[in-house]
Amino acid sequence: MFRNVRHMIYDLIEWRSQILSGTLPQDELKELKKKVTAKIDYGNRILDLDLVVRDEDGNILDPEQTSTISLFRAHEIASKQVEERLQEEKSQKQNIDINRQAKFAATPSFALFVNLKNVVCKIGEDAEVLMSLYDPLESKFISENYLVRWSSCGLPKDIDRLHNLRAVFTDLGSKDLKREKISFVCQIVRVGRMELRDNNTRKLTSGLRRPFGVAGNSPCA
């Protein structure tokens, strides 16, 4: 709803600038004013606001100077026009959805591009960051892991790959797109001592992999 209203406001701002420029011929100016009033009435309708009745030129009718019957007929005409616009928008959206589904069905495979910018997690030791795709309904991973080794300094172990940590999850077919939800899961594994607080050098261990954290969202829902 917010995006729809934002686009309509942008359109109204642009059209207002054209009207105030004074460079439009009278016929184009009249048509543009009709577009503006139609856009306003449509926006009021989807926001459940009051419908403003207007005359043929788009001017608001004055109830003090207009008869009740004329107001009622103007209200009927305005309501019909807005309802037709809503039905047209709904039909266009359905056609777009049908075309998108047909396109997906005809395409054998898809890919998901991932660009890792940073890992903001205070660990204190080296870590491994594993990213993968997961189906929460079937409780199983549907891709291999993309592994990034992260140092205790907060940078990739392979410093040459800084700002170039990219991966592509390929071979996502139509079956995957039909899943109700696909989650992008990130796992963090700490690599180092058994206990972070272990300062006894005689008991000091290294290279142990310990689960540290996990997070996920649903970009493909």
NORRAWO-V828883 format. One record per backbone hydrogen bond with DSSP energy under -0.5 kcal/mol. CO is the residue of the C=O (numbers start at 1). NH is the residue of the N-H. Records with the same first field share a line. If there is no record, write none. Layout:
CO = NH  NH
//
This chain:
1 = 5
2 = 6
3 = 7
4 = 8
5 = 9
6 = 10
7 = 11
8 = 12
9 = 13
10 = 14
11 = 15
12 = 16
13 = 17
14 = 18
15 = 19
16 = 20
17 = 21
18 = 22  23
19 = 22
25 = 29
26 = 30
27 = 31
28 = 32
29 = 33
30 = 34
31 = 35
32 = 36
33 = 37
34 = 38
35 = 39
36 = 40
37 = 41
38 = 42
39 = 43
40 = 44
41 = 45
42 = 46
43 = 47
44 = 49
45 = 48
51 = 53
53 = 61
55 = 58
59 = 55
61 = 63
62 = 65  66
67 = 71
68 = 72
69 = 73
70 = 74
71 = 75
72 = 76
73 = 77
74 = 78
75 = 79
76 = 80
77 = 81
78 = 82
79 = 83
80 = 84
81 = 85
82 = 86
83 = 87
84 = 88
85 = 89
86 = 90
87 = 91
88 = 92
89 = 93
90 = 94
91 = 95
92 = 96
93 = 97
94 = 98
95 = 99
96 = 100
97 = 101
98 = 102
99 = 103
100 = 104
101 = 105
102 = 106
103 = 107
106 = 108
110 = 172
112 = 169
114 = 167
115 = 117
116 = 165
118 = 120
119 = 121
121 = 123
126 = 191
127 = 150
128 = 130  189
129 = 148
130 = 187
131 = 146
132 = 185
133 = 142  143
134 = 136  183
135 = 139  140
140 = 135
145 = 147
146 = 131
148 = 129  150
149 = 157
150 = 127
151 = 154
155 = 151
157 = 159
158 = 161
159 = 162
161 = 164
164 = 166
165 = 116
167 = 114
168 = 170
169 = 112
171 = 173
172 = 110
173 = 176  177
174 = 178
176 = 179
182 = 220
183 = 134  185
184 = 217
185 = 132
186 = 215
187 = 130
188 = 190  212  213
189 = 128
190 = 192  210
191 = 126
192 = 208
195 = 198
197 = 199
199 = 201
200 = 203  204
208 = 192  210
210 = 190
213 = 188
215 = 186
217 = 184
218 = 221
//
